[in-house]
Amino acid sequence: MGFTFYFGSLAGLVSSYDIATPTKEIQWLGSVFTGVFFCVVVYRLTAILSSVLFTGYGKLSSAEKIEWNNRGFSTVHALFVSFASFYLVMLSDFFNEDSQEELVINRSFTFSNSVLGISIGYFLADLAMILWHFPALGGLEYVLHHGLSMFSIIQSLLSGQGQIYILMILFSESTTPFVNLRWHLDIAGLKSSKLYVWNGAALFFGWLILERGRRLTMLKNVLDSTTSKLKRQNQNPSPTLVQ
């Protein structure tokens, strides 16, 4: 009840639309707890599989093992939100300008809500670990990053607005697996390996293509939304202009 009231109160602050129904609040909370749960599961599985598959894992210090496992669920979350965001924005008709009358910036769906909720769960779990082991897993800049990320995602989730842009930002998580692999190779003593070099090249060019593609996609969506709005205004002129 406390969580439901909290979510409902926030929804009233960030949006004038009555979208925070009890059913949706349960779905949102379920998605958040699902994100936290999977982070815990993947953290444990990373420790188990790493101890079996990588001989060097046992030689790591306690702090290094914690960060190794932490980056495990960071990678899984990055892969999930990258594929989900790409599907929602680029492949599906959810945010296709011509699929609905409603502007894309005002659209939200059960699947997109679930993706945002799971991401909130991830950021909560990761932030909890950062604070618990502070500053081993990151300093104040990480706390600020996670706090602002959650604030943005929560606002978009509760208001049902701007989800397409949040998903575009989440798609940038597709570079995170390369960042994490770079750290794993470094800590495993494989910094001079070919895989380390190829991973670095993939990280650089992947980030470059991603940033250019995201900017162009956002520009296209803004232009499409403006064009669609002008068309609707021309089809339904104001009474003053008609007179």
Helices and strands as residue ranges (DSSP letters): H 2-14, H 22-53, G 55-59, H 62-86, I 87-91, G 104-106, H 110-132, H 140-159, H 163-171, G 172-175, H 176-187, H 194-235, H 239-242
